[in-house]
Each structure stands twice: as structure tokens, then as C-alpha cells.
Amino acid sequence: MTADTTPPTPATPATPGGAPIPLTAEAMSPSWLTEVLRANGRLEPDVEVVSFDLEPIGEVVGVFGTVHRVTPAYSAATSAPATFVAKFPTDAVENKTVGMALDIYAREIHVLRNVAANTPGLDHARVVHADMDPANGAFALLVEEVTGKTVGDQVAGLDRTQVESVLEVLAALHAHWWDHPELATSDWLPRGDHPVQLAVVPGIMSSAMPVVAERYGDRLGPEKVAMGFAVAEQFESLMRRLAERARTFTHTDMRAVNLFFDDSGRDVTIIDWQLCTYSVPMQDAMYLYGSSVTVEDFDAWGVDTMRHYHECLNRHLAAIGQSYSWDDLWLDSQLVALWAIVSPCSTVATFEMGNELGARMSDAWIDRGFHLPMALGAPAILE
């Protein structure tokens, strides 16, 4: 199926009257919600939102955004959503500046409107309303709430059943968009060598690594610290090497906090598409291991689950006459494992995590993120 990759209008009026987009969830009003729900066909013309309750979702403060559950009170019986989720940019100025520079808010709108909606079998939160205005940094995303499932625990880590379930979903997603001609050349979905990415991300890694060495040097040990500095020095090269090997659409923030599971661990819903890229297929699996699988579990069964993903992906690719070799998978995995340490490094060194749970998540991410490339022998491919 061919996706509609036409960019969304940057400043689509939030209401028929062109009312400004609220800058925060707290700035929403009943009248604004009434208008956007009506404009999106979610509310009858003779019903209004008279009030609403706002509840923060999740214990960890988001790096690039705030997330709230909205529970509206309506003026009459309605088919409108009883609850939905509201996502707005972070209040942290430095975080938001990076988010705007990387165009992550527009990317999420693109994905939900064009990619996720056109991927068979992908369970994702459906859009209620999406709007942004780059001129003043306004971004508002209302989506249906995921119900009947529980968000993954990034601190404790995912179990093998959950990981294999996620990898099966990813194999189908990656195969569906494999070498897709429109996505491969689209303006809104960056590769690793996109000029803005190259201008921003290597600097983040270079400035973060000294902070990581100071705070975590004793915990990581000299070998891992040396690897971190080598990665920082060669980060632009790693980005270009990954871009040269890019094959498909990737979520690129595949962490437990962006995954919801049913009680069996087999049914998965994916949220938060702001960091999506056009990259190598192992982009998502490596990010998942490095953030959300304990060191002990990866050593016990991580490579076995990589083989499971490889088999699933090739079953899907066979239907379109394509394949993905184990050698390519292994090299891509090594490259991503090295590249991906920028995320825990920047998290602990640059961004505000907000609370104690955020700090514990960062500590676990540092441990796992630096262990993964070592476990895969990835330092050997540094230039």
C-alpha cells in the first residue's frame, strides 16, 4: 500500500475560527476541545464539552513532551470519546529547543496520519486531533487512550515473551516499508545523515560523554568509558555508515515506556513516534535491548531473539522477493549498538528527567546501553 507522504500543513487552524493552539495541556479550554472534536467528526454539533479533568500520565517526565489523560464532561449524551490522551511539547526550554530543531513534533503527526494508519496489523493509538504551528513552537496531539493493556516497565526490563512479541510486530512493520520509494526520499523522515541530524546529534554526544565519565566512570569501568569517548569522536561517521545502509521505516525510540502489553505479553500497542527515522531494520531491536532488557537477560537469550526477528522478517520479505542476511543483521546491530549510547548519555547529561524514577531509569539505561555493544563485539568495527 502506498502511503500519503504529503507533509501536513504546519499551521492548520486548531478551530474553524482559527483559534490559537494551546501551548500546554493546562491551557486547553472546553470551547477549544469542543471545536476540535467537532472538526474531526468526534462530537455531535449540538453537544459541547462543558468541563474536563486533566491527569498526568506516567511517573517519568517525558524528555520532549508532556502527556495527560483528558476526561471531558459533555452537555448531553454523546458518542465522543469518554477519555483521550493529550500530548504537548515539554516545558523544559532546552529539551524543546532540541525537539524543534529535529522536527520531532511534525514527524509524529506524519506517522500517525500516513504510516501507522497504512501499516496492516499495526496496533497504535488513533488520532483524535493533530495540529502544530512551528512559528511559535505550538504542538497539540490528541489520541485515543490505550485501554486493557499495561505499559512496559523500563526499569525492571521486559521479559522474553514481551520482547519476542515486539520483534514480531517490528518485523512486519519493517518489511511493509522495505525500500519504500516515497519514504526513502521523503523530506519529513530523516536518515542518519540528514543535515539537521548531523548538525545537532554529534555535538550532543560529544558534550555528554565527559559528564557520563564523571558520573558513571567507576560504575562502567575504563574499557566502556574509553569506548564511549571513541564513539563520541566517530559519531558523525557512525551516522553516515548507518544512513548508507538504511532500508526501512523505524520507530527509533523503541523503549518499554512506549509499549503497551496485554496480560499474556503477546498483544502489543506502540506509541510515541516522534523520533522515527529511515534506517537499518535493527535500529529498533537494538534500541529495545539497550534500553529495556536487563544485562543478564540479554546475555541469556538476547541473540536467540535476534534470530527470531531475523526469521520473522525474512518470512515477510520473501513475499516481496527480498531478503536480509544474518551478516547484514549482525553488522547493522553492531553499528546501532554503538550509535544508540547517545540516548542514555544525552538523557543523563543534557535533559531534565524530572524525578527519582526518571533517574533510576537513566541508570539502568546507561548500564544496558554500554553493555550491549561490548556483548556484540561492536568496538571492533570502530574506525
C-alpha positions as CSV (number, residue, x, y, z in Angstrom):
1,M,0.0,0.0,0.0
2,T,1.4,3.4,-0.9
3,A,1.5,5.9,1.9
4,D,0.4,9.5,1.5
5,T,3.6,11.3,2.3
6,T,2.3,14.8,1.7
7,P,3.5,16.9,4.6
8,P,0.8,18.1,7.0
9,T,0.0,21.8,6.8
10,P,2.2,23.3,9.5
11,A,-0.3,25.8,10.9
12,T,-3.7,24.2,10.2
13,P,-6.1,26.3,12.3
14,A,-7.0,24.5,15.5
15,T,-10.6,25.6,15.2
16,P,-12.8,26.7,12.3
17,G,-12.3,30.2,13.7
18,G,-8.5,29.9,13.7
19,A,-8.1,29.9,17.5
20,P,-4.5,29.6,18.6
21,I,-3.2,26.2,19.5
22,P,-2.8,25.9,23.3
23,L,0.9,25.8,24.3
24,T,0.3,23.4,27.2
25,A,-2.4,20.9,28.3
26,E,-3.3,23.2,31.1
27,A,-4.1,26.0,28.5
28,M,-6.8,23.9,26.8
29,S,-10.3,25.2,27.3
30,P,-13.7,23.4,27.0
31,S,-14.5,25.6,24.0
32,W,-11.3,24.6,22.2
33,L,-11.9,20.9,22.9
34,T,-15.5,21.3,21.6
35,E,-14.3,22.9,18.3
36,V,-11.5,20.4,17.6
37,L,-13.7,17.4,18.4
38,R,-16.4,18.7,16.1
39,A,-13.9,19.5,13.4
40,N,-12.6,15.9,13.5
41,G,-16.1,14.4,13.4
42,R,-15.8,13.1,17.0
43,L,-18.6,15.3,18.6
44,E,-22.2,16.0,17.5
45,P,-23.0,19.6,16.5
46,D,-25.5,20.0,19.4
47,V,-23.2,18.7,22.1
48,E,-20.4,20.7,23.9
49,V,-17.5,20.0,26.3
50,V,-18.6,21.8,29.4
51,S,-15.5,20.9,31.5
52,F,-12.7,18.3,31.7
53,D,-10.4,16.7,34.2
54,L,-6.7,16.6,33.4
55,E,-4.4,13.9,34.8
56,P,-0.7,13.5,34.1
57,I,0.1,10.0,32.7
58,G,3.2,8.1,33.8
59,E,5.6,8.7,36.6
60,V,8.6,9.7,34.4
61,V,8.6,13.2,33.0
62,G,8.9,13.0,29.2
63,V,12.1,14.4,27.6
64,F,10.3,16.1,24.7
65,G,6.7,16.2,25.7
66,T,4.0,16.1,28.4
67,V,1.3,13.5,28.4
68,H,-2.1,13.9,30.1
69,R,-5.3,11.9,30.3
70,V,-8.3,14.1,29.4
71,T,-11.7,13.2,30.8
72,P,-14.4,15.5,29.3
73,A,-17.8,16.2,30.7
74,Y,-20.3,16.8,27.9
75,S,-23.5,18.8,27.8
76,A,-25.5,15.7,26.6
77,A,-25.2,12.1,25.8
78,T,-22.7,11.6,23.0
79,S,-20.6,9.1,21.0
80,A,-17.5,11.3,21.7
81,P,-14.5,9.7,23.5
82,A,-15.0,9.3,27.2
83,T,-11.3,9.8,27.7
84,F,-8.4,10.6,25.4
85,V,-4.7,11.4,25.7
86,A,-3.3,14.9,25.1
87,K,0.4,15.4,24.2
88,F,2.1,18.8,24.2
89,P,5.7,19.9,24.0
90,T,7.8,19.8,27.1
91,D,8.1,22.9,29.3
92,A,11.8,22.4,29.6
93,V,13.3,25.1,27.2
94,E,16.5,23.2,26.3
95,N,14.6,20.0,25.6
96,K,12.0,21.8,23.5
97,T,14.7,23.6,21.5
98,V,16.3,20.3,20.5
99,G,12.9,18.8,19.7
100,M,12.0,21.7,17.4
101,A,15.5,21.6,15.7
102,L,15.0,17.9,15.0
103,D,11.4,18.5,13.8
104,I,10.1,15.7,16.0
105,Y,6.6,17.1,16.6
106,A,5.8,17.2,12.9
107,R,7.2,13.7,12.4
108,E,4.8,12.2,14.9
109,I,1.9,13.8,13.0
110,H,3.2,12.4,9.7
111,V,3.5,8.9,11.1
112,L,0.1,8.7,12.7
113,R,-1.7,10.1,9.7
114,N,0.3,8.4,7.0
115,V,2.5,5.5,8.1
116,A,0.8,3.8,11.1
117,A,-2.6,4.1,9.5
118,N,-1.3,2.4,6.4
119,T,0.5,-0.5,8.0
120,P,-1.6,-3.6,8.1
121,G,-2.0,-5.1,11.6
122,L,-0.1,-2.4,13.5
123,D,-1.8,-1.6,16.7
124,H,-1.3,2.1,17.5
125,A,-3.2,5.0,19.2
126,R,-5.6,6.5,16.7
127,V,-5.5,10.3,16.2
128,V,-8.4,12.4,17.6
129,H,-6.8,15.7,16.6
130,A,-3.3,16.8,15.5
131,D,-2.1,20.4,14.9
132,M,1.1,22.4,15.1
133,D,2.5,25.9,14.4
134,P,6.3,25.9,14.1
135,A,6.3,29.7,14.3
136,N,5.7,29.7,18.0
137,G,6.5,26.1,18.9
138,A,2.9,25.0,19.4
139,F,2.0,21.4,19.0
140,A,-1.1,19.6,20.1
141,L,-1.8,15.9,19.7
142,L,-5.0,14.2,20.9
143,V,-5.1,10.4,20.6
144,E,-7.3,7.6,21.7
145,E,-6.3,6.1,25.0
146,V,-4.8,2.6,25.0
147,T,-7.1,0.5,27.2
148,G,-6.9,-3.1,28.5
149,K,-3.1,-3.1,28.4
150,T,-0.3,-2.1,30.7
151,V,2.7,0.0,29.8
152,G,6.1,-1.8,29.8
153,D,8.4,-1.4,32.8
154,Q,11.7,0.1,31.5
155,V,13.5,-0.1,34.9
156,A,12.6,-3.7,35.6
157,G,13.0,-4.6,31.9
158,L,10.9,-6.6,29.5
159,D,10.7,-10.4,29.6
160,R,11.4,-12.7,26.7
161,T,7.8,-13.2,25.7
162,Q,7.3,-9.4,25.5
163,V,10.5,-8.9,23.6
164,E,9.6,-11.6,21.0
165,S,6.1,-10.1,20.6
166,V,7.6,-6.7,19.9
167,L,10.1,-8.1,17.4
168,E,7.3,-9.9,15.5
169,V,5.4,-6.6,15.2
170,L,8.6,-4.8,14.1
171,A,9.4,-7.5,11.5
172,A,6.0,-6.9,9.9
173,L,6.4,-3.1,10.1
174,H,9.9,-3.1,8.6
175,A,9.0,-5.5,5.8
176,H,6.0,-3.5,4.8
177,W,8.1,-0.3,4.3
178,W,11.2,-2.1,3.0
179,D,13.0,0.1,0.4
180,H,9.8,2.1,0.0
181,P,10.4,4.7,-2.8
182,E,8.5,7.5,-1.2
183,L,9.7,7.1,2.3
184,A,13.3,6.7,1.2
185,T,13.3,10.2,-0.4
186,S,10.8,12.0,1.8
187,D,11.6,15.3,3.4
188,W,10.0,14.6,6.7
189,L,11.6,11.2,7.5
190,P,15.3,11.8,8.1
191,R,18.2,9.4,7.6
192,G,21.1,9.5,10.0
193,D,23.0,11.8,7.6
194,H,20.3,14.4,7.4
195,P,21.9,17.9,7.7
196,V,20.0,18.8,10.8
197,Q,20.8,15.4,12.4
198,L,24.5,15.8,11.6
199,A,24.4,19.4,12.9
200,V,22.8,18.5,16.2
201,V,23.4,14.9,17.4
202,P,27.2,14.5,17.3
203,G,27.5,17.6,19.4
204,I,25.1,16.2,21.9
205,M,27.2,13.1,22.2
206,S,30.5,15.0,22.4
207,S,29.2,17.2,25.2
208,A,27.5,14.3,27.1
209,M,30.4,11.9,27.3
210,P,32.6,13.9,29.7
211,V,29.5,14.2,32.0
212,V,28.9,10.4,31.8
213,A,32.5,9.7,32.5
214,E,32.5,11.8,35.6
215,R,29.2,10.5,37.0
216,Y,29.4,6.8,35.8
217,G,33.1,6.2,35.3
218,D,33.5,4.0,38.3
219,R,30.3,2.1,37.6
220,L,31.1,1.5,33.9
221,G,34.9,0.8,34.2
222,P,37.7,2.1,32.0
223,E,37.0,-0.1,28.9
224,K,33.4,1.1,28.5
225,V,34.3,4.7,29.2
226,A,37.1,4.5,26.5
227,M,34.5,3.1,24.1
228,G,32.2,5.9,24.9
229,F,34.8,8.5,24.0
230,A,35.7,6.7,20.8
231,V,32.0,6.6,19.8
232,A,31.8,10.4,20.5
233,E,34.8,11.0,18.4
234,Q,33.5,8.9,15.5
235,F,29.8,9.7,15.9
236,E,29.3,11.5,12.6
237,S,31.0,8.6,10.8
238,L,28.6,6.2,12.6
239,M,25.6,8.2,11.5
240,R,26.8,8.2,7.9
241,R,27.5,4.5,7.9
242,L,24.1,3.7,9.2
243,A,22.5,6.1,6.6
244,E,24.3,4.3,3.8
245,R,22.7,1.0,4.9
246,A,19.2,2.4,5.6
247,R,16.4,0.1,4.3
248,T,13.1,0.9,6.1
249,F,11.0,3.0,8.4
250,T,12.0,2.7,12.0
251,H,10.3,3.9,15.2
252,T,13.8,4.7,16.7
253,D,12.6,5.1,20.3
254,M,11.7,1.5,20.9
255,R,11.6,1.5,24.7
256,A,9.4,-0.2,27.3
257,V,7.7,3.1,28.2
258,N,6.4,3.3,24.6
259,L,4.9,-0.2,24.6
260,F,1.6,-1.5,26.0
261,F,1.0,-5.2,26.6
262,D,-2.0,-7.4,27.4
263,D,-1.7,-9.8,30.3
264,S,-0.2,-12.5,28.0
265,G,2.5,-10.2,26.8
266,R,1.7,-11.2,23.2
267,D,-0.6,-8.3,22.1
268,V,1.4,-5.1,21.7
269,T,0.5,-1.4,21.1
270,I,3.2,1.0,20.1
271,I,3.0,4.8,21.0
272,D,5.3,7.9,20.6
273,W,6.6,8.1,17.1
274,Q,8.4,11.4,17.4
275,L,11.9,10.1,16.8
276,C,11.2,7.9,13.8
277,T,13.8,7.7,11.0
278,Y,14.6,5.9,7.8
279,S,17.3,3.5,9.0
280,V,18.5,-0.1,9.2
281,P,16.0,-2.7,10.4
282,M,18.0,-3.5,13.5
283,Q,17.6,0.1,14.7
284,D,14.5,-0.7,16.7
285,A,15.6,-4.1,18.1
286,M,19.0,-2.7,19.3
287,Y,17.3,0.3,20.9
288,L,14.9,-2.1,22.7
289,Y,17.7,-4.3,24.0
290,G,19.9,-1.3,25.1
291,S,17.1,0.4,27.0
292,S,14.6,-2.2,28.2
293,V,16.3,-5.6,28.6
294,T,18.5,-6.3,31.6
295,V,22.1,-7.2,31.0
296,E,21.5,-10.6,32.5
297,D,18.6,-11.3,30.2
298,F,20.3,-10.1,27.1
299,D,23.3,-12.4,27.8
300,A,20.9,-15.3,28.4
301,W,18.6,-15.0,25.4
302,G,19.2,-11.8,23.5
303,V,20.9,-13.3,20.5
304,D,18.2,-16.0,20.3
305,T,15.6,-13.3,20.0
306,M,17.7,-11.6,17.3
307,R,17.5,-14.8,15.3
308,H,13.7,-14.9,15.9
309,Y,13.4,-11.4,14.5
310,H,15.6,-12.4,11.5
311,E,13.4,-15.4,10.7
312,C,10.2,-13.3,11.0
313,L,11.5,-10.5,8.9
314,N,12.6,-12.9,6.1
315,R,9.3,-14.6,6.1
316,H,7.6,-11.2,5.3
317,L,10.3,-10.1,2.9
318,A,10.0,-13.4,0.9
319,A,6.5,-12.2,-0.1
320,I,8.1,-9.3,-2.0
321,G,11.1,-11.1,-3.3
322,Q,13.6,-9.6,-0.8
323,S,15.8,-11.0,2.0
324,Y,18.1,-9.8,4.8
325,S,21.2,-11.8,5.5
326,W,22.5,-12.7,9.0
327,D,25.8,-11.0,8.2
328,D,24.0,-7.7,7.4
329,L,21.9,-8.1,10.5
330,W,25.0,-8.5,12.7
331,L,26.8,-5.5,11.2
332,D,23.8,-3.3,11.5
333,S,23.3,-4.4,15.1
334,Q,26.9,-3.5,15.9
335,L,26.6,-0.1,14.3
336,V,23.3,0.7,16.0
337,A,24.5,-0.6,19.4
338,L,27.4,1.9,19.2
339,W,25.2,4.8,17.9
340,A,22.5,4.1,20.5
341,I,24.6,5.0,23.5
342,V,23.9,8.7,22.6
343,S,20.4,8.3,24.1
344,P,21.3,7.3,27.7
345,C,24.3,9.6,27.6
346,S,22.3,12.6,26.5
347,T,19.5,11.7,28.9
348,V,21.7,11.8,31.9
349,A,23.9,14.8,30.7
350,T,21.5,17.1,28.9
351,F,17.9,16.6,29.6
352,E,15.8,17.0,32.7
353,M,14.3,13.7,33.8
354,G,12.1,15.1,36.4
355,N,12.1,12.7,39.3
356,E,13.6,9.7,41.1
357,L,12.1,7.1,38.8
358,G,13.5,9.0,35.9
359,A,16.9,8.9,37.5
360,R,16.6,5.1,38.1
361,M,15.6,4.6,34.5
362,S,18.6,6.6,33.3
363,D,21.0,4.5,35.5
364,A,19.6,1.2,34.1
365,W,19.8,2.6,30.5
366,I,23.5,3.6,31.0
367,D,24.3,0.0,32.3
368,R,22.4,-1.7,29.4
369,G,23.4,0.7,26.7
370,F,27.1,0.4,27.4
371,H,26.9,-3.4,27.8
372,L,25.2,-4.1,24.5
373,P,28.0,-3.0,22.1
374,M,30.5,-4.9,24.2
375,A,28.4,-8.0,24.2
376,L,28.2,-7.8,20.4
377,G,31.9,-7.1,19.9
378,A,30.9,-3.7,18.3
379,P,34.1,-1.8,19.3
380,A,36.0,-3.8,16.7
381,I,34.2,-2.0,13.9
382,L,35.1,1.5,15.1
383,E,37.5,3.1,12.6
